[in-house]
Amino acid sequence: SASAGRAVGGTLQAGQAALSLRVVGAGSVAVTPRQQVYTVGDSVTLTATPLGATNQFNGWSGDASSAANPLVLTLNTSKVVTANFSPIALALRIRQQGVNVELSWPVAYSNYTLLGSGSLTGGAWITNTSPRTISGSNIIVTLPATNSRMFYRAVMLK
C-alpha cells in the first residue's frame, strides 16, 4: 500500500486536497508530482507497474475508475485510488492445426521451458524436440500429428 497526500498534522486547509493510494496484488504506483498536499484543481499522473512479467495491471478503482495507464487525475477534492494487479494465468493450450498439433502458452512465461512434449502411440511416449516460436503474445511449439488417436502431453519447468 502506497500513500501520498498526508497533510501535516492530518488536517487539510481550505483549497487543499490529498491523494491516498492503495495497491491490490503485485505491483507499484508512481505519482508525478508526488506531494504531501495538493491544491484543489492540481493534476497528478499515476503510473502502475506490475511486479515481474507474470503480473498484469487490471485498472484503477475507488475514486478513479479506469483502465488507462498512465492515468491523469484532477484533484478537485481529496481522493482514494486503488491500483489493481493480478497474475497472468499460465494456460497451456493444445489445438489441432492441419497435420500438426500446436502447444502454446503466454509469452510472459518465456522463462518456462517445455521440458518434454510428445505423443502416446502404442503405449510409448515419442518425444518431439521442435523449436519454439513467438507469435503475438504466445510461445508456440508445433508437433507432428501422425494419426487421430494420439494423446499429447507437455511438461513445463520454471
DSSP file (Angstrom, degrees, kcal/mol; ACC not computed):
  #  RESIDUE AA STRUCTURE BP1 BP2  ACC     N-H-->O    O-->H-N    N-H-->O    O-->H-N    TCO  KAPPA ALPHA  PHI   PSI    X-CA   Y-CA   Z-CA
    1    1 A S              0   0    0      0, 0.0     2,-0.3     0, 0.0    21,-0.2   0.000 360.0 360.0 360.0 128.8    0.0    0.0    0.0
    2    2 A A        -     0   0    0     19,-0.1    19,-0.7     2,-0.0     2,-0.4  -0.858 360.0-163.7-111.8 147.7    1.4    3.4   -1.0
    3    3 A S  B     +A   20   0A   0     -2,-0.3     2,-0.4    17,-0.2    17,-0.2  -0.995  12.5 170.4-136.1 131.4    0.2    6.7    0.4
    4    4 A A        +     0   0    0     15,-0.9    15,-0.5    -2,-0.4    32,-0.2  -0.997  57.4  45.9-132.5 137.8    0.7   10.2   -0.9
    5    5 A G        +     0   0    0     -2,-0.4     2,-0.6    30,-0.3    31,-0.2   0.831  55.0 156.7 105.6  36.8   -1.0   13.3    0.4
    6    6 A R        -     0   0    0     -3,-0.1    -1,-0.2    12,-0.1     2,-0.2  -0.838  36.4-136.0 -91.4 124.4   -0.9   13.4    4.2
    7    7 A A    >   -     0   0    0     -2,-0.6     3,-2.6     1,-0.1     2,-0.2  -0.516  31.9 -94.8 -75.8 147.1   -1.3   16.9    5.5
    8    8 A V  G >  S+     0   0    0      1,-0.3     3,-0.8    -2,-0.2    -1,-0.1  -0.446 116.2  10.8 -61.3 127.1    1.0   17.9    8.3
    9    9 A G  G 3  S-     0   0    0      1,-0.2    -1,-0.3    -2,-0.2     3,-0.1   0.421 121.7 -88.8  80.2  -3.2   -1.0   17.2   11.5
   10   10 A G  G <  S+     0   0    0     -3,-2.6     2,-0.5     1,-0.2    -1,-0.2   0.505  97.2 112.0  82.5   4.2   -3.7   15.4    9.5
   11   11 A T    <   -     0   0    0     -3,-0.8     2,-0.3    -5,-0.1    -1,-0.2  -0.943  54.6-148.2-117.4 129.8   -5.8   18.4    8.7
   12   12 A L        -     0   0    0     -2,-0.5     2,-0.2    -5,-0.1     3,-0.1  -0.718  15.9-133.8 -91.0 144.3   -6.2   19.9    5.2
   13   13 A Q    >   -     0   0    0     -2,-0.3     3,-1.9     1,-0.2    -1,-0.0  -0.483  42.8 -73.1 -87.3 164.4   -6.7   23.6    4.8
   14   14 A A  T 3  S+     0   0    0      1,-0.3    -1,-0.2    -2,-0.2     3,-0.1  -0.342 123.7  25.2 -56.1 135.7   -9.4   25.1    2.6
   15   15 A G  T 3  S+     0   0    0      1,-0.3    25,-2.8    -3,-0.1     2,-0.3   0.501 100.5 113.3  85.3   4.4   -8.4   24.7   -1.1
   16   16 A Q  E <   -E   39   0B   0     -3,-1.9     2,-0.3    23,-0.3    -1,-0.3  -0.782  43.4-169.8-109.1 155.1   -6.2   21.7   -0.4
   17   17 A A  E     -E   38   0B   0     21,-2.6    21,-2.9    -2,-0.3     2,-0.3  -0.980   8.1-148.8-139.8 151.3   -6.6   18.1   -1.5
   18   18 A A        -     0   0    0     -2,-0.3    61,-2.5    19,-0.2     2,-0.5  -0.861   4.8-148.4-118.7 155.1   -4.9   14.8   -0.5
   19   19 A L  E     - b   0  79A   0    -15,-0.5   -15,-0.9    -2,-0.3     2,-0.4  -0.989  11.6-172.1-125.0 122.9   -4.3   11.7   -2.6
   20   20 A S  E     -Ab   3  80A   0     59,-2.7    61,-2.7    -2,-0.5     2,-0.4  -0.956   8.5-159.3-114.4 133.6   -4.2    8.2   -0.9
   21   21 A L  E     - b   0  81A   0    -19,-0.7     2,-0.4    -2,-0.4    61,-0.2  -0.883   8.0-172.1-114.2 143.0   -3.1    5.2   -3.0
   22   22 A R  E     - b   0  82A   0     59,-2.3    61,-2.8    -2,-0.4     2,-0.5  -0.965   9.8-152.3-127.0 148.6   -3.8    1.5   -2.3
   23   23 A V  E     - b   0  83A   0     -2,-0.4     2,-0.5    59,-0.2    61,-0.2  -0.988   6.2-169.2-124.2 125.8   -2.3   -1.4   -4.2
   24   24 A V  E     - b   0  84A   0     59,-2.9    61,-3.0    -2,-0.5     2,-0.2  -0.970  62.6  -0.4-112.9 121.3   -4.1   -4.7   -4.6
   25   25 A G  S    S-     0   0    0     -2,-0.5     2,-0.9    59,-0.2    61,-0.1  -0.538 112.0 -30.2  97.6-167.3   -1.9   -7.5   -6.0
   26   26 A A  S    S+     0   0    0     -2,-0.2    25,-2.1    30,-0.1     2,-0.3  -0.763  98.8  73.3 -97.1 100.4    1.8   -7.5   -7.1
   27   27 A G  E     -F   50   0C   0     -2,-0.9     2,-0.3    23,-0.3    58,-0.1  -0.977  58.9-123.7 179.2-177.9    2.7   -4.1   -8.4
   28   28 A S  E     -F   49   0C   0     21,-2.0    21,-2.7    -2,-0.3     2,-0.4  -0.923  12.3-134.9-143.5 167.3    3.5   -0.5   -7.6
   29   29 A V  E     -F   48   0C   0     -2,-0.3     2,-0.4    19,-0.2    19,-0.2  -0.993   7.4-155.5-130.8 131.9    2.4    3.0   -8.4
   30   30 A A  E     -F   47   0C   0     17,-2.5    17,-2.4    -2,-0.4     2,-0.5  -0.883  11.8-156.4-101.8 137.7    4.4    6.1   -9.3
   31   31 A V  E     -F   46   0C   0     -2,-0.4     3,-0.2    15,-0.2    15,-0.2  -0.961  10.2-137.6-117.4 128.7    2.9    9.5   -8.7
   32   32 A T  E    S+F   45   0C   0     13,-2.1    13,-2.9    -2,-0.5     2,-0.1  -0.987  92.2  18.7-130.7 122.9    4.0   12.6  -10.5
   33   33 A P  S    S-     0   0    0      0, 0.0     2,-0.7     0, 0.0    -1,-0.4   0.664  87.8-157.8 -77.1 150.8    4.3   15.1   -8.9
   34   34 A R        +     0   0    0     -3,-0.2     2,-0.3    -2,-0.1     3,-0.1  -0.848  26.6 156.0 -95.7 118.4    4.5   13.4   -5.5
   35   35 A Q        -     0   0    0     -2,-0.7   -30,-0.3     1,-0.1   -16,-0.2  -0.930  50.2-128.6-137.3 159.6    3.5   15.8   -2.8
   36   36 A Q  S    S+     0   0    0     -2,-0.3     2,-0.3     1,-0.3   -17,-0.3   0.880  99.2  16.2 -73.0 -39.7    2.1   15.6    0.7
   37   37 A V  S    S-     0   0    0    -19,-0.1     2,-0.3   -32,-0.1    -1,-0.3  -0.993  71.5-158.4-137.9 141.3   -0.7   18.1   -0.1
   38   38 A Y  E     -E   17   0B   0    -21,-2.9   -21,-2.6    -2,-0.3     2,-0.4  -0.777  24.3-112.0-114.1 160.3   -2.1   19.3   -3.4
   39   39 A T  E >   -E   16   0B   0     -2,-0.3     3,-2.7   -23,-0.2   -23,-0.3  -0.777  47.6 -96.1 -87.6 136.6   -4.0   22.4   -4.3
   40   40 A V  T 3  S+     0   0    0    -25,-2.8    36,-0.2    -2,-0.4     3,-0.1  -0.294 115.7  32.2 -52.5 131.3   -7.6   21.7   -5.4
   41   41 A G  T 3  S+     0   0    0     34,-2.9    -1,-0.3     1,-0.4    35,-0.2   0.202  87.0 134.5 100.6 -13.6   -7.5   21.5   -9.2
   42   42 A D    <   -     0   0    0     -3,-2.7    33,-3.3    33,-0.5     2,-0.4  -0.324  48.0-137.3 -63.8 150.6   -4.0   20.1   -9.4
   43   43 A S  E     - G   0  74C   0     31,-0.2     2,-0.3    -3,-0.1    31,-0.2  -0.903  18.6-171.7-109.8 142.2   -3.4   17.2  -11.8
   44   44 A V  E     - G   0  73C   0     29,-2.6    29,-3.1    -2,-0.4     2,-0.5  -0.936  17.7-135.3-127.0 153.6   -1.3   14.2  -11.0
   45   45 A T  E     -FG  32  72C   0    -13,-2.9   -13,-2.1    -2,-0.3     2,-0.5  -0.953  15.7-161.1-111.0 124.7   -0.2   11.3  -13.2
   46   46 A L  E     -FG  31  71C   0     25,-3.1    25,-2.8    -2,-0.5     2,-0.5  -0.912   5.9-171.0-105.5 127.1   -0.5    7.8  -11.8
   47   47 A T  E     -F   30   0C   0    -17,-2.4   -17,-2.5    -2,-0.5     2,-0.4  -0.968   8.2-154.3-123.2 117.3    1.6    5.1  -13.4
   48   48 A A  E     -F   29   0C   0     -2,-0.5   -19,-0.2   -19,-0.2     9,-0.1  -0.723   8.8-170.8 -91.7 136.6    1.0    1.5  -12.5
   49   49 A T  E     -F   28   0C   0    -21,-2.7   -21,-2.0    -2,-0.4     7,-0.1  -0.959  16.9-137.3-130.2 113.8    3.9   -1.1  -12.9
   50   50 A P  E     -F   27   0C   0      0, 0.0     2,-0.8     0, 0.0   -23,-0.3  -0.338  27.5-110.5 -64.2 149.8    3.2   -4.8  -12.4
   51   51 A L  S    S-     0   0    0    -25,-2.1     3,-0.2     5,-0.1   -25,-0.1  -0.749  80.6 -20.8 -83.5 112.7    5.8   -6.7  -10.5
   52   52 A G  S >  S-     0   0    0     -2,-0.8     3,-1.0     1,-0.2   -26,-0.0   0.112  89.9 -72.8  74.1 168.4    7.6   -9.0  -12.9
   53   53 A A  T 3  S+     0   0    0      1,-0.2    -1,-0.2    55,-0.1    -2,-0.0   0.615 123.3  64.6 -75.6 -13.7    6.5  -10.3  -16.3
   54   54 A T  T 3  S+     0   0    0     -3,-0.2    34,-3.3    33,-0.1     2,-0.3   0.297  92.0  73.5 -98.2  11.3    3.9  -12.7  -14.9
   55   55 A N  E <   -C   87   0A   0     -3,-1.0     2,-0.3    32,-0.3   -30,-0.0  -0.880  63.2-159.5-118.7 156.1    1.6  -10.0  -13.4
   56   56 A Q  E     -C   86   0A   0     30,-3.0    30,-2.1    -2,-0.3     2,-0.5  -0.951  21.5-116.8-134.3 153.7   -0.7   -7.6  -15.1
   57   57 A F  E     -C   85   0A   0     -2,-0.3    28,-0.2    28,-0.2     3,-0.1  -0.782  25.0-175.5 -87.9 129.5   -2.3   -4.3  -14.3
   58   58 A N  E     -     0   0A   0     26,-3.5     2,-0.2    -2,-0.5    27,-0.2   0.562  46.5 -89.3-104.4 -11.9   -6.1   -4.6  -14.3
   59   59 A G  E     -C   84   0A   0     25,-0.9    25,-2.4     8,-0.1    -1,-0.4  -0.715  42.9 -64.1 131.8 177.5   -7.2   -1.0  -13.8
   60   60 A W  E     +CD  83  66A   0      6,-3.6     6,-0.9    -2,-0.2     2,-0.3  -0.766  42.9 176.0-104.3 147.0   -8.0    1.7  -11.2
   61   61 A S  E     +C   82   0A   0     21,-2.2    21,-2.7    -2,-0.3     2,-0.5  -0.847  44.6  48.8-139.9-179.9  -10.8    1.7   -8.7
   62   62 A G  E    S-C   81   0A   0     -2,-0.3    19,-0.2    19,-0.2    -2,-0.0  -0.808 125.6  -1.2  89.7-126.4  -12.1    3.8   -5.8
   63   63 A D  S    S+     0   0    0     17,-2.8     2,-0.4    -2,-0.5    -1,-0.2   0.379 137.5  51.6 -82.4   5.7  -12.3    7.5   -6.7
   64   64 A A        -     0   0    0     -3,-0.2     2,-0.6    16,-0.2    18,-0.3  -0.960  64.2-171.9-140.1 122.8  -10.9    6.7  -10.2
   65   65 A S        +     0   0    0     -2,-0.4     2,-0.3    -4,-0.1    -4,-0.2  -0.900  39.6 112.7-117.7 101.8  -12.5    4.0  -12.4
   66   66 A S  B     -D   60   0A   0     -6,-0.9    -6,-3.6    -2,-0.6    -2,-0.1  -0.990  58.2-145.7-163.0 156.4  -10.3    3.5  -15.5
   67   67 A A        +     0   0    0     -2,-0.3    -8,-0.1    -8,-0.3    -1,-0.1   0.387  64.0 123.3-104.2  -1.7   -8.0    1.0  -17.3
   68   68 A A        -     0   0    0     -8,-0.1     3,-0.1     4,-0.0    -2,-0.1  -0.334  53.5-142.3 -63.7 138.3   -5.8    3.9  -18.6
   69   69 A N  S    S+     0   0    0      1,-0.3     2,-0.2   -22,-0.1   -22,-0.1  -0.858  89.1  30.7-148.6 111.1   -2.2    3.6  -17.7
   70   70 A P  S    S-     0   0    0      0, 0.0     2,-0.5     0, 0.0    -1,-0.3   0.478  91.9-159.7 -75.3 163.1   -0.8    6.1  -17.0
   71   71 A L  E     -G   46   0C   0    -25,-2.8   -25,-3.1    -2,-0.2     2,-0.6  -0.959   9.9-149.1-116.0 127.6   -3.8    7.9  -15.6
   72   72 A V  E     -G   45   0C   0     -2,-0.5     2,-0.4   -27,-0.2   -27,-0.2  -0.875  22.2-170.3 -95.3 123.2   -4.0   11.7  -15.4
   73   73 A L  E     -G   44   0C   0    -29,-3.1   -29,-2.6    -2,-0.6     2,-0.5  -0.954  16.3-146.5-121.5 128.7   -6.2   12.6  -12.4
   74   74 A T  E     -G   43   0C   0     -2,-0.4     2,-1.5   -31,-0.2   -31,-0.2  -0.838  14.1-142.2 -94.5 126.0   -7.5   16.0  -11.4
   75   75 A L        +     0   0    0    -33,-3.3   -34,-2.9    -2,-0.5   -33,-0.5  -0.624  39.4 153.8 -90.4  81.2   -7.8   16.5   -7.7
   76   76 A N  S    S-     0   0    0     -2,-1.5     2,-0.3   -36,-0.2    -1,-0.2   0.568  81.0  -3.0 -82.0  -8.6  -11.0   18.5   -7.4
   77   77 A T  S    S-     0   0    0     -3,-0.2   -60,-0.1   -59,-0.1    -1,-0.1  -0.924 105.0 -62.4-161.2 173.5  -11.3   17.0   -3.9
   78   78 A S        -     0   0    0     -2,-0.3     2,-0.3   -62,-0.2   -59,-0.2  -0.414  59.7-162.3 -64.7 144.8   -9.3   14.5   -1.8
   79   79 A K  E     -b   19   0A   0    -61,-2.5   -59,-2.7    -2,-0.1     2,-0.5  -0.958  23.9-154.0-135.7 149.8   -9.2   11.1   -3.5
   80   80 A V  E     -b   20   0A   0     -2,-0.3   -17,-2.8   -61,-0.2     2,-0.4  -0.993  24.9-177.1-119.1 119.6   -8.5    7.4   -2.6
   81   81 A V  E     -bC  21  62A   0    -61,-2.7   -59,-2.3    -2,-0.5     2,-0.5  -0.953  12.5-154.6-124.4 137.1   -7.4    5.4   -5.6
   82   82 A T  E     -bC  22  61A   0    -21,-2.7   -21,-2.2    -2,-0.4     2,-0.5  -0.939   5.4-150.7-113.5 131.0   -6.6    1.7   -5.8
   83   83 A A  E     -bC  23  60A   0    -61,-2.8   -59,-2.9    -2,-0.5     2,-0.5  -0.883  18.3-152.3 -96.1 127.3   -4.3    0.1   -8.4
   84   84 A N  E     +bC  24  59A   0    -25,-2.4   -26,-3.5    -2,-0.5   -25,-0.9  -0.894  17.9 173.9-110.4 126.2   -5.4   -3.5   -9.1
   85   85 A F  E     + C   0  57A   0    -61,-3.0   -28,-0.2    -2,-0.5   -58,-0.1  -0.890   3.0 177.8-125.0 154.7   -3.0   -6.2  -10.3
   86   86 A S  E     - C   0  56A   0    -30,-2.1   -30,-3.0    -2,-0.3     2,-0.1  -0.983  35.4 -92.6-150.7 158.9   -3.3   -9.9  -10.9
   87   87 A P  E     - C   0  55A   0      0, 0.0     2,-0.5     0, 0.0   -32,-0.3  -0.416  38.7-116.7 -68.8 147.5   -1.1  -12.8  -12.1
   88   88 A I        -     0   0    0    -34,-3.3     2,-0.1    -2,-0.1   -35,-0.0  -0.768  39.5-114.9 -81.1 126.0   -1.2  -13.7  -15.8
   89   89 A A        -     0   0    0     -2,-0.5     2,-1.3     1,-0.1    -1,-0.1  -0.374  13.9-133.5 -66.7 136.1   -2.6  -17.2  -15.9
   90   90 A L        +     0   0    0     -2,-0.1     2,-0.6    15,-0.1    -1,-0.1  -0.760  36.8 173.8 -88.6  94.2   -0.3  -19.9  -17.2
   91   91 A A        -     0   0    0     -2,-1.3     2,-0.7     2,-0.0    -2,-0.0  -0.912  20.6-155.9-108.6 114.7   -2.7  -21.6  -19.6
   92   92 A L        -     0   0    0     -2,-0.6     2,-0.4    13,-0.1    13,-0.2  -0.807  15.8-162.2 -89.0 119.8   -1.2  -24.3  -21.8
   93   93 A R  E     -H  104   0D   0     11,-3.1    11,-2.2    -2,-0.7     2,-0.4  -0.846   9.6-168.7-107.0 140.1   -3.3  -24.6  -24.9
   94   94 A I  E     +H  103   0D   0     -2,-0.4     2,-0.3     9,-0.2     9,-0.2  -0.996  17.1 162.0-126.0 127.5   -3.3  -27.6  -27.3
   95   95 A R  E     -H  102   0D   0      7,-2.0     7,-3.2    -2,-0.4     2,-0.4  -0.997  40.0-110.0-147.6 151.5   -5.1  -27.4  -30.7
   96   96 A Q  E     -H  101   0D   0     -2,-0.3     2,-0.4     5,-0.2     5,-0.2  -0.651  29.0-176.6 -78.9 129.8   -5.1  -29.3  -34.0
   97   97 A Q  E >   -H  100   0D   0      3,-3.2     3,-2.1    -2,-0.4     2,-0.3  -0.810  57.7 -71.3-128.9  89.0   -3.6  -27.3  -36.8
   98   98 A G  T 3  S-     0   0    0     -2,-0.4    -1,-0.1     1,-0.3     0, 0.0  -0.466 117.3  -9.7  62.8-120.8   -3.9  -29.3  -40.0
   99   99 A V  T 3  S+     0   0    0     -2,-0.3    46,-2.5    -3,-0.1     2,-0.3   0.335 130.5  70.2 -91.5   7.5   -1.5  -32.2  -39.8
  100  100 A N  E <  S-HI  97 144D   0     -3,-2.1    -3,-3.2    44,-0.2     2,-0.4  -0.783  71.5-134.4-120.0 163.6    0.2  -30.8  -36.7
  101  101 A V  E     -HI  96 143D   0     42,-3.1    42,-3.5    -2,-0.3     2,-0.5  -0.976  23.5-150.2-114.6 134.7   -0.7  -30.2  -33.1
  102  102 A E  E     -HI  95 142D   0     -7,-3.2    -7,-2.0    -2,-0.4     2,-0.4  -0.917   8.9-166.2-113.0 126.8    0.2  -26.9  -31.6
  103  103 A L  E     +HI  94 141D   0     38,-3.2    38,-2.9    -2,-0.5     2,-0.3  -0.916  19.3 172.0-103.7 134.0    1.1  -26.2  -27.9
  104  104 A S  E     +HI  93 140D   0    -11,-2.2   -11,-3.1    -2,-0.4    36,-0.2  -0.996  13.1 172.4-144.7 151.9    1.1  -22.6  -26.8
  105  105 A W  E     - I   0 139D   0     34,-1.6    34,-3.3    -2,-0.3   -13,-0.1  -0.962  47.6 -69.5-149.8 162.2    1.4  -20.6  -23.6
  106  106 A P  E >   - I   0 138D   0      0, 0.0     3,-2.0     0, 0.0    32,-0.3  -0.233  35.2-132.3 -60.5 139.4    1.7  -16.9  -22.8
  107  107 A V  G >  S+     0   0    0     30,-2.9     3,-1.6     1,-0.3    31,-0.1   0.709 101.8  77.4 -64.1 -19.9    5.0  -15.2  -23.7
  108  108 A A  G 3  S+     0   0    0     29,-0.4     3,-0.3     1,-0.3    -1,-0.3   0.752  91.7  55.5 -60.1 -21.6    5.1  -13.7  -20.2
  109  109 A Y  G X   +     0   0    0     -3,-2.0     3,-2.1     1,-0.2    -1,-0.3  -0.114  67.1 128.5-100.8  35.3    6.2  -17.2  -19.2
  110  110 A S  T <   +     0   0    0     -3,-1.6    -1,-0.2     1,-0.3    -2,-0.1   0.700  65.0  66.6 -65.3 -17.8    9.1  -17.3  -21.6
  111  111 A N  T 3  S+     0   0    0     -3,-0.3     2,-0.3    -4,-0.1    -1,-0.3   0.522  84.9  91.8 -80.5  -3.3   11.4  -18.3  -18.7
  112  112 A Y  S <  S-     0   0    0     -3,-2.1     2,-0.4    44,-0.0    46,-0.2  -0.685  70.5-144.2 -86.9 145.0    9.5  -21.6  -18.5
  113  113 A T  E     -K  157   0E   0     44,-3.0    44,-2.0    -2,-0.3     2,-1.5  -0.904  16.2-126.8-111.8 137.4   10.9  -24.5  -20.5
  114  114 A L  E     -K  156   0E   0     -2,-0.4    42,-0.2    42,-0.2     3,-0.1  -0.696  31.7-172.1 -78.3  94.6    8.9  -27.1  -22.3
  115  115 A L  E     -     0   0E   0     40,-2.1     2,-0.3    -2,-1.5    -1,-0.2   0.871  62.7 -10.3 -63.2 -39.7   10.7  -29.9  -20.6
  116  116 A G  E     +K  155   0E   0     39,-1.0    39,-2.2    -3,-0.2     2,-0.3  -0.974  59.7 176.1-158.4 145.3    9.1  -32.6  -22.7
  117  117 A S  E     +K  154   0E   0     11,-0.4    11,-2.4    -2,-0.3     2,-0.3  -0.988  22.4 128.1-147.4 147.1    6.3  -32.9  -25.2
  118  118 A G  E     -KL 153 127E   0     35,-1.5    35,-1.5    -2,-0.3     2,-0.3  -0.983  45.8 -92.0-176.8-174.5    5.3  -35.9  -27.2
  119  119 A S  E     -KL 152 126E   0      7,-1.8     7,-2.6    -2,-0.3     2,-0.7  -0.905  24.9-132.4-123.6 149.6    2.6  -38.2  -28.4
  120  120 A L  E     +KL 151 125E   0     31,-2.1    31,-0.7    -2,-0.3     2,-0.4  -0.896  36.2 158.1-105.5 111.8    1.5  -41.5  -27.0
  121  121 A T  E >   - L   0 124E   0      3,-1.7     3,-1.5    -2,-0.7    29,-0.1  -0.999  69.9  -4.3-133.0 130.8    1.1  -44.3  -29.6
  122  122 A G  T 3  S-     0   0    0     -2,-0.4    -1,-0.1     1,-0.3     3,-0.1   0.787 126.9 -60.4  60.4  28.4    1.2  -48.0  -28.8
  123  123 A G  T 3  S+     0   0    0      1,-0.2     2,-0.4     0, 0.0    -1,-0.3   0.482 114.4 100.8  83.2   2.8    1.9  -47.3  -25.1
  124  124 A A  E <  S-L  121   0E   0     -3,-1.5    -3,-1.7    -5,-0.0     2,-0.4  -0.966  70.4-123.6-124.6 139.8    5.3  -45.5  -25.6
  125  125 A W  E     -L  120   0E   0     -2,-0.4     2,-0.6    -5,-0.2    -5,-0.2  -0.649  18.5-158.4 -79.5 131.0    5.9  -41.7  -25.5
  126  126 A I  E     -L  119   0E   0     -7,-2.6    -7,-1.8    -2,-0.4     2,-0.3  -0.952  15.6-145.8-108.1 115.3    7.5  -40.3  -28.6
  127  127 A T  E     -L  118   0E   0     -2,-0.6     2,-0.4    -9,-0.2    -9,-0.3  -0.625   7.7-156.6 -88.7 139.8    9.2  -37.0  -27.8
  128  128 A N        -     0   0    0    -11,-2.4   -11,-0.4    -2,-0.3    15,-0.0  -0.933   8.1-165.0-113.1 136.4    9.4  -34.2  -30.2
  129  129 A T        +     0   0    0     -2,-0.4    14,-0.1   -13,-0.1   -11,-0.0  -0.146  28.9 158.3-113.3  36.9   12.1  -31.5  -30.0
  130  130 A S        -     0   0    0     12,-0.1    -2,-0.1     1,-0.1    13,-0.0  -0.302  45.5-109.0 -59.8 142.6   10.5  -28.9  -32.2
  131  131 A P        -     0   0    0      0, 0.0    11,-0.5     0, 0.0     2,-0.3  -0.334  31.0-119.0 -69.4 156.9   11.8  -25.4  -31.7
  132  132 A R  E     -J  141   0D   0      9,-0.1     2,-0.3     7,-0.0     9,-0.2  -0.737  27.4-166.3 -97.1 149.1    9.5  -22.8  -30.1
  133  133 A T  E     -J  140   0D   0      7,-2.6     7,-3.3    -2,-0.3     2,-0.5  -0.855  18.7-123.3-126.4 163.0    8.5  -19.6  -31.8
  134  134 A I  E     +J  139   0D   0     -2,-0.3     2,-0.4     5,-0.2     5,-0.2  -0.943  26.9 175.8-111.3 128.8    6.8  -16.5  -30.6
  135  135 A S  E >   -J  138   0D   0      3,-2.8     3,-1.9    -2,-0.5     2,-0.3  -0.951  63.2 -49.3-132.8 111.4    3.5  -15.4  -32.3
  136  136 A G  T 3  S-     0   0    0     -2,-0.4     0, 0.0     1,-0.3     0, 0.0  -0.481 123.7 -19.0  62.9-121.7    1.8  -12.3  -30.8
  137  137 A S  T 3  S+     0   0    0     -2,-0.3   -30,-2.9    -3,-0.1   -29,-0.4   0.160 123.6  83.4-103.7  18.0    1.6  -12.9  -27.0
  138  138 A N  E <   -IJ 106 135D   0     -3,-1.9    -3,-2.8   -32,-0.3     2,-0.4  -0.908  66.6-138.2-125.3 150.5    2.1  -16.6  -27.2
  139  139 A I  E     -IJ 105 134D   0    -34,-3.3   -34,-1.6    -2,-0.3     2,-0.4  -0.880  30.9-160.2 -97.0 135.9    5.0  -19.1  -27.4
  140  140 A I  E     -IJ 104 133D   0     -7,-3.3    -7,-2.6    -2,-0.4     2,-0.4  -0.965  18.8-175.0-127.7 134.9    4.2  -21.9  -29.8
  141  141 A V  E     -IJ 103 132D   0    -38,-2.9   -38,-3.2    -2,-0.4     2,-0.5  -0.999  16.7-152.5-122.5 128.9    5.6  -25.4  -30.2
  142  142 A T  E     -I  102   0D   0    -11,-0.5   -40,-0.2    -2,-0.4   -12,-0.1  -0.887   9.6-169.1-107.1 130.5    4.3  -27.5  -33.2
  143  143 A L  E     -I  101   0D   0    -42,-3.5   -42,-3.1    -2,-0.5     2,-0.2  -0.909  27.4-112.3-114.2 141.9    4.3  -31.3  -33.0
  144  144 A P  E     -I  100   0D   0      0, 0.0     2,-0.6     0, 0.0   -44,-0.2  -0.537  24.8-145.4 -72.0 138.6    3.6  -33.5  -36.0
  145  145 A A        +     0   0    0    -46,-2.5     3,-0.1    -2,-0.2   -49,-0.0  -0.926  18.7 179.1-105.0 119.5    0.4  -35.5  -35.7
  146  146 A T        -     0   0    0     -2,-0.6     2,-0.3     1,-0.3    -1,-0.1   0.707  66.1  -1.1 -97.7 -20.8    0.7  -38.9  -37.3
  147  147 A N    >   -     0   0    0    -48,-0.0     3,-0.9     1,-0.0    -1,-0.3  -0.980  69.8-107.5-159.1 169.0   -2.9  -40.2  -36.6
  148  148 A S  T 3  S+     0   0    0     -2,-0.3    -3,-0.0     1,-0.2    -1,-0.0   0.488 107.7  66.6 -80.0  -2.5   -6.1  -39.1  -35.0
  149  149 A R  T 3  S+     0   0    0      2,-0.1    -1,-0.2     0, 0.0     2,-0.2   0.176  73.1 120.9-104.3  17.9   -5.7  -41.4  -31.9
  150  150 A M    <   -     0   0    0     -3,-0.9     2,-0.4   -29,-0.1   -29,-0.1  -0.524  48.8-151.8 -82.4 148.2   -2.7  -39.7  -30.4
  151  151 A F  E     -K  120   0E   0    -31,-0.7   -31,-2.1    -2,-0.2     2,-0.3  -0.940  15.4-150.1-112.8 142.0   -2.7  -38.3  -26.9
  152  152 A Y  E     -K  119   0E   0     -2,-0.4     2,-0.3   -33,-0.2   -33,-0.2  -0.852  13.0-174.8-116.2 149.1   -0.3  -35.4  -26.2
  153  153 A R  E     -K  118   0E   0    -35,-1.5   -35,-1.5    -2,-0.3     2,-0.3  -0.968   4.7-168.2-136.1 154.8    1.5  -34.3  -23.1
  154  154 A A  E     -K  117   0E   0     -2,-0.3     2,-0.5   -37,-0.2   -37,-0.2  -0.992   7.5-156.4-142.0 138.1    3.6  -31.3  -22.2
  155  155 A V  E     -K  116   0E   0    -39,-2.2   -40,-2.1    -2,-0.3   -39,-1.0  -0.973  11.2-157.9-117.7 121.4    5.8  -30.8  -19.1
  156  156 A M  E     -K  114   0E   0     -2,-0.5     2,-0.4   -42,-0.2   -42,-0.2  -0.808   8.4-173.4-102.0 139.5    6.6  -27.2  -18.0
  157  157 A L  E      K  113   0E   0    -44,-2.0   -44,-3.0    -2,-0.4    -2,-0.0  -0.997 360.0 360.0-134.1 128.1    9.6  -26.4  -15.9
  158  158 A K              0   0    0     -2,-0.4    -1,-0.1   -46,-0.2    -2,-0.0   0.455 360.0 360.0 -84.8 360.0   10.3  -23.0  -14.4
